[in-house]
Amino acid sequence: MRDTTYEQLNKLRGSVTVIVGIGNTLKGDDGAGPLVCQQLERKTCAGLIDAATVPENYIQPIIKKAPQNLLVIDAIDFGAPTGRINIFKPEELNSIVISTHTLSPRLFVDMIAEAIKVNVYFVGIQPGQTHLGQPVCLQVSEAVQWLVRTLAEIFPLKD
């Protein structure tokens, strides 16, 4: 399964990309998106935004960056085994996503796409538990580490 995810992400190599992590690090696996962004710092040329639980606060900064691609990393309950990674286009999220955020991630990207031409990809990590005060589970932690290594390779720092 990760081979397919790698292939999909690798197609973005060399493009101007912004990576947005969405989630709450106080709620176990829901913090996967922000963890990816935090661990990618100083490892990638891609723009990084740890939007936490307020992605709407970053709509204008993303529009100003005018990226070719926007990767939104979030814990998404799509009914797969814990830690599974899947890439979704925005239109696929209507029937799948169970969101923990005040503004739906789909609405967030729709507002950006109205202002600029951008390819949007949701990188969903299947959570196991999202209880307040719980740590990230092993499977999601491994998925986060894999994503960090993969994105750092695809979007390496420029010399």
N, C-alpha and C positions, 0 to 999 in steps of 0.2 A: 504493500500500500504506500509506503514512503517513497518507493521508486517513482510512482506516478506523481506524487506531490512534488518530488524533486524536479521531475521533467517539466511540470507546469510552471514552477518557480524559475527554473533555469532559462525559460523562454524570455524572461524579463531582464536577463543579464545585459549590462551596458546601457540600460535605460535610466532616466531620471525617475527615482522612486522615493516615495515617502511611506514609512512604516508607522502605523498608529496602533498602539496597544490600548485596548479597552478592558476594564475590569476592576474589581475591588480586591486588593491584596490582603484585606482582612477577612476575606471569605473563601479561604482554601483555594480550590482550583479555579475560581472565578478570577484570580489574579494572574492567570497565565499570560495574557496580553501585555500588561505592564512589566512582568518579569522578563519577557523576551526583549522589550525595548531597553530596560535597565542593563541587561547583560550584553546587549549589542553596542553599548556606548564605547567609543574609541576602537571599534572593530569593523566598522562599515562606512561606506561613502553615502549610503542611503540616508535620507532625512529621517529622524526619529522623533516621535511624539508619544510620550506616555500620557495618554488622555484620561487615565484612571476611569472614573465613573461620569465624567463630564465631557464627552467628545464634542458636544456642541460649542464649547469654549474654544475649539481649535479649527472651526470652519474657516474663518478668515485667514489665519496663518497658513493653512493648507492651500487655499485659493491663491494667496500671494506667492507661494513657492511654485505653483503651476506645474506639478509633476506630470509625467506621462502616465505613471501608474501609482495607485494607492493601494497598499496592502493593509487591511484592517485585521489585526490579530485579536481574537476574542475567544473566551470559553463559550462554545455553542453546543447546546444539547440537541444532537441530531440522531440520537438513539444508537450510537455505535459503542464499541468497547471503550472504557476509560483510557484516555491518552491518544486515541486515534486522531489523526490530523486529516482534514479534508478542506478543499478549496471550493468556495461557492461564489457564483456571480450574484450580484444584488437581487436579481429577480428570482433567484432560487430560495431566498430567505423567507419569503412571505408565509409559507406553510410549515417551515421547519423550526425556526428560531424561538427559543424560550429565553427572553431577554431579562436581565436583572437591572437594566439601565433605565433612567428616567426618559431619555429620548431614544427611540428605537435606532439601532445602528443603521438600518435601511434608510430611515428618514435623514439621518446625519449625512450619508453619502449622496442621497438624492439632492440635498441642498448644495453640496459641493459640485456635483455633476451639472447642475443647472447653470453654474457660474463659469466652469471651465471644462474643456474636453479632457477627460481622464478615464483610464481603464481602472475599474475597481474590482478588487478581489478580496473576499473575506477568507481568512485563514482560520478555520474553526478547530479548536482543540476540545474534544469531548471531555467534559468534567466528570469526576466521580462523586465529589461532594463539594458543596458550596456553603457550608455552615460557618457562621461568624466565629472567628478565633481558631479555626482549624488550619493546619499547615497544608501546603500543596501535597497531593498524594504522589507516590513514587512514579506511577505511569505518566502523570501530567508533567512532573519534573523532568522525566526523560524526554518527553515530547518537546518541552521548552528547550532543553539542551540541544536536541537534534535541530530544531528550528534556528537557534542561535548559530550553530556551526554552519548550517546550510546557507543562511542569509549572509553571513560574513564571507563565505566563499563566493556566492553569486554577486554580491555587492562589496568587493574588497575596498579597503582604504586606498586612496590614490597616493602615489609617491610624491 
